[in-house]
Amino acid sequence: MNDKNNIELVDFTDLTQEEKLIVLEWRNSKKVRRWMHRKDMISTEEHLRFIELLRDDKTKKYFLVRKETSMIGVIYFTNIDTTMSCTEFGIYSDPLLKGNGVLLMQEIKQYAFDVLMIKTLSAEVFTENIKAITLYLKNGFRQVQSYNLDSQKILLMELKNENR
């Protein structure tokens, strides 16, 4: 629990069944799916299997973020590489809420740099996702690369621990 903001990160493997289904509903919403690499709907069975596989996967960490008693979003880390001291992250909020991006980004940086102890935090973002790009830039990220993936232009954004 981050007492300063009354924030709690709940590991996906510790979610209740109800919380797992709420997260799936958020992930399957058009508002969230449009910014994911995988845009198709995810079945309940696939979602629950994914969460179960997280128990033994040391390269991924997924968290439901709570502020006080409200569930506000999800932050996650993939390709966690402690030898290279880097990880990628993702973020999405409850599609019915607004204004939690800054808070979620604070939690991403705190967990990545202070808990995982990585040096480089990165994310892929579609060039059309101006809201995310703006959030990342305001938080010290810089564009390090751009490329096309499945006919969509992607920016690779990066933040070094010493620049946070």
N, C-alpha and C positions, 0 to 999 in steps of 0.2 A: 504494500500500500504506500503510495506517495502521499504522505499526510498534508503536504503543502496545498495540493489541489484536491484532496480527497479522491485520489485516483487509485484504482485497483486494476492490476493486470491479472486476468484469470486465464491460465493455460488452457488451451482447447481440450486437452486430455482430462481436465478437471471440471468441465462444463456439465451441467445437468442436462437431461434429455431435452427439456424445454428450451434451454439456452442454445443447444446445438441446432434445434429446429429454427429458432429465431435468426441465428447467424446464417443458416442456409437460405432463409427467406430474403435476408438482406443481400446475400451474394447473388441470388437469382433475380433480383430486381433489375429492371432495364437500366435504371440510373447507375447502378454499380457495374453490371455486366458490360456495358458499352466501353468501359475503360480497361477491361481485362483482356489478356491474350486469348483466353478461352471464353468465347461468347455464348456458347450453348448452355442450356439449363442443366443443372447438376441434380441428379436424383438423390433422394433421401438415403438410399442404400450406399451410393457412391460417397456421399458426404460423410456418413458414419464410418465407412471403411477407411477413408482418408484420415479422419481424426484418430482412429485406432492405430493406424500405421505411424502416426506422429510420435507415439510412445517410444519407439526404438530408433527414430531418425534423429541423429545428432546434428544434421545439417539444416534443420528447420525448427522454428519456434513460432507458434501462432497464439495470439492472445485476444480475448474479448476484453475491451476496456470499459470499466465502469467509473462513472463519476458520481460519488455518493451512492445512491441506490439505482441510478439510471444506467442502462447499457447504452453507450454512445457510439461504439465503433469497434473495428478490428485493426490491429497492427500485426505484421508478421515479418519474419526474417527467413530468407532462403539462401542456399549456397553459403551457409556459415562455414568459413574456413579459418580456423584458428592459426594454422601454420602461416597462411598468407595475411592473416589479421584483417579480413574483409568479410562483408556480408551484403546482400541485397535486401531491400525491404519493400513492403507493400502496405497500403493503408486504404481503408474505406470506412465510412460511417453509416449509421442507421440512415437509410435514404429519406426518412421523414424528418430528420434533424438537420440543422444548419449551424455553422459557426464553431465546429469542434476541430477543424483542421489544425489550428495552431497548437492546441492542447495535445492532440494525437501526435503531432510532429515532435513536441517536447518529449513525450514518452518514448518515441522511437529513438531519438538521439540519446536520451538518458540510458535506455536499456542497451543499445548497441555499444556505446562508448564506456559506460560504467559497469555494466554487468558482463556483457560478452567480451569487453576489453579489446574491441577491434580498432583498427586505425582508419579504415576506409569504409564508408557507408555509401551504397549506390542504389539507384532505381532506374528502371526503364519507364518512360512515359511517352504516350502518343503526342505528337506535336499539336494536335487539336485540343488537348486537355490543358487549356490555358490556366484554369484554376489550379491544377496541381503544379504546373511549371512555376506559376507565381508564388505559390506556397513554398516550393523548394528553394527558389531564388531568395526569398525573404529570410530563409533559414540558413543561408550561407552556401547552398549547393551551387555548383557550376556545371555547365554543359561540357562534357569531355569527348562526346562522340555522337554522331547521328548515323542512322542506317535505315534501310527498308526491311520490313518483315511482313510477309504476306500482303504486299501492296500497301502497307501502312508505314508512315515515317515515324521512327522511334528516336527519342533523345535519350542518351545515357547521362544521368545527372549524378554528381559525386560530391561528397563532403568528407574532408579529412578531419580527424579528431582535433588536430592543432588549429583548425580554422573555424571550429564551432563557436 
